[in-house]
Amino acid sequence: MAAPYRRREPAPAESAGDPLSDVLSSLNVRTGSLSGFDAGGDWSFSFGVHEHIKIGVVLSGGFWLSVDGGDWLELRAGDCYLQAARASFSVASRPGLATEPGEPVFQASRTRIVAFGDPAASRRTRALGGSVTFLDTTVALLLEGLPPAVTVPAGTPEALAMRPLLELLMAETASDRRLGGAVMSERLTELLFVQALRALAAGGSGHRLSGWLGALGDDRIGEALVLMHQDPAHGWTVAELAGKAGMSRAAFASRFRALVGLPPLDYLQRWRVLAAGRELRTGDRTVASVAARWGYGSESAFGNAFKRVTGVSPGRYREGAHTQGTLPGGWPAAPFRTDGAGRV
């Protein structure tokens, strides 16, 4: 597993005003090294619960995926896919086959591309993937709304945009001795993950996402989210945001909560805390200066708001308490957990 790394964190004034970019730039993640399989004939494996998001691509052939015993999802050559954290899953050349435990097969392999099945079979499947683990629990709510398994289908503009990344990925797995290979694996895995989220937020073939990602595609609520990200320290009111969105206060508040899962000002407060927390863990600014930068009138007001969202004080958060457990208010450590499965 690759070691954690952290990006240079932009100051609030440098915010893109693009909610997806802002949140993605705030992610504190660990990416795993690339691995994959080359399978022939009929096969079926089951795997236990894993603690990370899985991002993968089908290079050739195709296979079927079931997460937590749910419906089988067909994956074809060129498809990219995301799998939920904290979930078991099965993969098979086709549904209905008897499964065997997959962990021993993959753990016994000395290569990153694991070969199994019938070596003489003309029908072969090659797939490649990596893992993404969130080290900061406060981002979980913002990334809820995806099914346990979801794909970016081959042939869509979003999938075609991934093609250069896939070519680099295939080159990286051709040898375990390429200089800088570990760093390339980290960056390419993350770029694939970001591109997949962009594709999902864009809507693709019409699969409707719930939660914050789905709200980005709503003309009026999406506009309000952009405004809050463009100027998060502003003293926004629900009435002001509703006016900007061209809606009545009541209609705006109801629609915002239905799509995002939080009232508008609760969302704003949590986003301010998430962004302020990013500064606390990556910089050397004082708590008081961070509080003022994000629109809080005093250090105590900031501290109270921060603890309501994260369950810990700003000081404890800076020391690393944000990476453990489940936070108050329904912010689980593992995102991507809803019912159903679908294609974008």
N, C-alpha and C positions, 0 to 999 in steps of 0.2 A: 504494500500500500504506500502510495506516495505521501511524502510529508506535507503538512498543511502549508499554505502560503496565503499572503494577504496582498491585496492591491493597494496602490496609492489611493487614498480616499479623498474625493473632491470636497471642498468647502461648500457650504450652502449656497454661496453666491455663484458657484460654478455649476449648480444643478442644471441638468438639461431641460427641466420642466416637462420631461417625458417620464411618466410614472414607471413604465417598465424599465427604462434605462436607470432611473434613480434606484429602484429596488435591486436590480441586478448588480449595480455598482456597490451596493451595500452588503451583498452576500459574502459571508465568511465561510468558505467551503474548503473541503479536502477532496481531491479527486484521486481515484484509484488508477492503477496502471491498466493499459489496454489488454484485453484477452478476447478469445473467440473460440469458434469450433468449426470443424469441417466434417460433415456427416453424410453418410450414404445409406440408401435403403430405408427401412423402417426402424424407428427408434422412439423412445419416450422416457423422459426423466422428470423426477420431481425434486424440488429443492425446498429447504426450510426457510423460516423467516430471515430476512436480511435487513440490516440497519441502514441501508443507503438507497438513494434513487439510482436506478439502472438506466443508462442511456445506451441504445444499441442501434445497429444498422444491419440489414440483410444484404450481403454483398452479391449472393447468387442463390438460385433455388428459392426455397421458402419453407416456413414451418408454422406451427400453431402454438399459441401461448394462452395459458389460463392462470389468472391470479386469484389466490385465496379460494380456489375451487369454483370460480365464476365461469361464465360463458367463455368458450374458446374464441380467440381472436386470430384471424389468419394474417400472417405477415408474408409479404412477397418481396422479390428482389427489388432493391432500391428504397424500400420502406425504412424510415427511422422510427424508433419507438421509445417511450418512457414507461418505466415500471415503478409502482409505488414502493416506498420504504415500509418497513414493518409488515411485510406480506410474504407469504409462501407463494410458490408458483410452480407450474409444470410447463415443459416444452415437449413437442412431439412432431414427428413428421406428418402425422394426421391424428385427429381425435379418435378415441375408442381403443387405443392400444394399452396393454398393461404397462404400467410405469415401474421404473426401478429408481432407487436413490441416485441422484446425480452428483452429490458432493464427492463421494469416493473416486469417481471417474475423473473429475476435474482436478482433485487434489493430487492424484497419482501422476498426472502429466508433468513432464519437465519442460514443456514448451508452452508458449502463450496461446497457440492455436491447437486446441485439443481435437484429435481425430478419433472418431468412433463410428459404429455402424458397419455396414458392408463396404470394405475398401474397393471392391470391384464394381460397385453399383454405378450406373451411368447417371442416375438421378442423385445429385449432390446438393447440399446446402452449406453455404459459408456465411457466418455471421460474426460480427465484431462488436464489442461493447466496452464500456467503462462504468465507473461509479461516481456519484456525487453525494457527499455527506455534508449536511448543514451543521456548522459548529455554533450557530447562534439561533436559539429557539425563537427569538422575537420575530423572525421573518416568516415563520410557518403560516400564520393566518393569511398573509398576503399571497401565498402560493397555493392555497387550497383551491379546490374546484375542479381538479383533474380527475378523471376516472382512474381506477387502479392500473389500467394499461391503456395507452392511447398512442396512435401512430400519426406520423406525417407521411402520407402516401406518396409513393414514387410517381413522378410525372407532374406533380403540382409545382407551381413556381417556387414555393418554399423548399421543397425537396431538391429541386434543381440547384437552388442556391447553396445547398450543402455539398454538391458534387466535388468542388475543389478540396473541401475538408476530408471527404471520403478517400480521395486519391492520396492525400498525405497520410491518412490513417493506414491505408494498405501498405504504403511504403515503409511506415514505421514498424509494422508487424513483420516485415520481410526479414528483419534481422534484429537480434537482441543486443548487438554490439555497436550500434550506431551511436556516435558521439552526441551527447545531449538528448538521448532518447527518452529519459525519464521526464525531462522538462517538456519536451514536445508532446508526450502522452498526456500530461496534465493540461496543457493549454488547449490541445485539440479536443479533449473530452469536454472541457468547459465551453469551448466555442460551439460544439455540437449541442450541448445543453441549452445555451443561450439561443441558438438558432431555432431549436425545437420550441422553446417558449414563445419566441416571436411568431412562429408559424401558428401555434395554438391560439395565441391572442388575436391573430389576424382573422381567424375563423375558418380558413381553408375551405372545405367543401360544405360547411354549414353546421357542423357539430357544435352545439351551443354549450359553452363552458359556464359553470356557475361561479359565484364568488368574485373576488377582485379581478382576476384575469378576464372573466366574462364581462365585467362592468366596463373594462377598457374599450370594448367594442360598441358600447351604447353611446350614441351621439351626444346626449345631454349629460348623462352621468360621467361619461368619459371626459367631457370638457371640464366638469367640476373637479375631477381628479387631477387633470393637467394644471388647473389654476392653483390648487392646493400645493402641488409640487413645485410650481414656478415661484411661489412666494409663501413658503410654509410658516414663516414667522409673522405673517399678517394676521390680524385679529379677525379672522373670518367668522361670519355669522351664517346660520342656515338661511336666513332671508336673503343675504347678499349672494350666497352661492346659488340659491334658487333663481334669483333675478338674472344672474349671469347665464344660467342654463335655460332661461325662458320658460320657467315653470312656476306654479304657485308654491309657497313654502311647504304646505302640507303634501302636495303631490311629489315634490322633490324629495322631501324627507322620507316618505314612504318608499319611493322607487329606489333611492340610494340604499336604504337599509335592506330592501328585498334583494338587490343585486350584489352589494358588497358584503352584507352580513353584519354591518355595524351602522349606527347613526353617523351622519357626516362629521360631527365634531369629535366623536370618539375615534373615528378613523384618523382625523387630522392629528389628534393627540398622540395616537400610537405611531403614526408616521414620524412626528417630531421626535418622539422618544427613540425610535429605531435609528433615525439619522444622528441624533445627539449621541446615542450609544456608540455608533460607528466612530465618532470623534474621540470619545472617551477611551476606546480600546486601542486606537491607532495613533493618537497624538499625545502631546504633553500639556494641553491646555488645562487650566483649572476648571473645576466643576462650575464655579460662578461665571466664568467667561463663556463656557458652553451654554449655560442656561440663558444668558443674555443674548447670545447669538441666535438662539432658537425661539425667542419671543417670550421668555418667562421673566416676570417682573422681579423675582428674587430667587436666590439659591434654594430657599426652603420650598417655594412653590414648585420649582423644578424637581426637587427631591421627592416631594409628595406624589407628583404626577408620574415620575419615573418608577417609583416603587409600586404604584397602582398597576402599571402596565407589566413590569418585569418581575415583581415580587422581591426585588432586591434594591438596595440603595445605589446611586451612581458610583460610589466608591467601590462597593462589592462587585458591581458589574464590570468595572475597569479591571478588577483582579481576576475575572474569568468566571464568575458565577453564572453568566448568561449562557454557558454551554451545557448546563446540566438540567435535566428534569423537564417538567411541564409547567408552563407559566400560568398565572391566574387568568381568568377570562377566556379560556378556551384556546390558548395558543400552544398546541402540542409540539413536541420536538420533531415529529415526523409529518411533513405535509403530504399532499397527493393522496388523500384517502377519502374517496366518496364511493358511492355504489355505481355499478354498471361498467361497461367498457364501450369504447367507441373509436371511430376513425374521425380525424379532423375534417 
